[in-house]
Amino acid sequence: MTPEEIKFRRLVGQHLITPSDCQTVIRDLCGIQAQFLSNAMHALKIRCHDFSEDRPELCTAGLVKSWTLRGTVHVFSQTDLPLFLHQGRKHFLRPCDTLEADESITKERKQYFADLILEQIAAGIHTREELKTVCAEHGMTGQEAESVFNSWGGTIRALCEMGTICHKVQEKKAFELCPPFTPMEEAPARLEMARRYFTHFAPATIRDAAYFFGTTQTEVKQWLSQLPVSTTTCRSKTYYYIEPDASGAAQETTSPTDIPACIFLAGFDQLMLGYQKTENPFLPPEHLRGIFNLSGIVMPAVLLHGRVAGKWKKNGKKLSVTLFETISPKEKEQAEICAFELWPTCNSIEFI
């Protein structure tokens, strides 16, 4: 395959050429990273034909938010709780993100507040601030609150990791009880996620998959030995993929010449996170730090004809596009057309 054919297949697999319904997209992409919910919503908007700007809840019905791949927060289907919260998950947890004692609170006190939080959520108290108030009324000290309601997890995360509660998919931090489920065993769960990856992110290298899953190349090779993958080479690298008919996915009829002129990707978009960032053909090496900054933020990229050419930021009805390279008048026009299709109420586009 040529680099353009690889890019095209990835765009098709990630529903960036032919949109699908929200549940299909969220499933195929192994969830969508959602530290900032607005990024996840935009990622769905550019991929889903059933996304409504005015009523996003129509698209997000049946979705939940919790810590999954690489130990980061993702939005995913409630029906996939057994998959993503499978047995034997391994990722870094701080002491405050468990139900064990830490420097701010004893194990017994932490368990007391964990039980109280579950009781309150079951009774209809859902928001973080409401729960924090109730815990304070039951004697939680300021020091204990630093652990229980830690900004990056705390006891809330411990309960999410257990599959007891999950975040509601909304801007305001709120939680709900998870429906009863039985976690999948680790091996079949990891293999199923790998199957989705090599169907919808591929063609991809072993290094790409190891980067996406935060695992070893040895484990990826074990998955490949159990999956119906095909291989291709490009610039001396071996790429693996599952043909659409082997996965049950619909066969596309478009071709690499149909790569969109412009795509406004989301921040932390799967098209950027899905591959080893120094080897992603969409991202020129000289633009890497423009998208992956040193603070760990993955900026929303502007893709022109399958190449990252800048990043974007929207403030109200004003869109700012920071270009990393000189673009032609035609490309600028194409970007403007795409922007107005995405945001019809936008009244100002600035190229920097």
Secondary structure, DSSP 4 states (H G I P E B T S, - for coil): --HHHHHHHHHHHTTSSS-B-HHHHHHHTTSEE-SSHHHHHHHHHTTBTT--SS-THHHHTTEEEEE-GGG-EEEEEGGGHHHHT-TT------GGGSSS-BTTB-HHHHHHHHHHHHHHHHTT--BHHHHHHHHHHTT--HHHHHHHT-TT-HHHHHHHHTTSEEE-SSSS-BEEEPPP--PPPHHHHHHHHHHHHHHHT-SB-HHHHHHHHT--HHHHHHHHTTS--EEEEETTEEEEE--HHHHTPPPP---GGG--SEEEPPTT-HHHHTS-GGG-TTS-GGGHHHHB-TTS-BPPEEEETTEEEEEEEEETTEEEEEESS---HHHHHHHHHHHHHH-TT--EEEE-
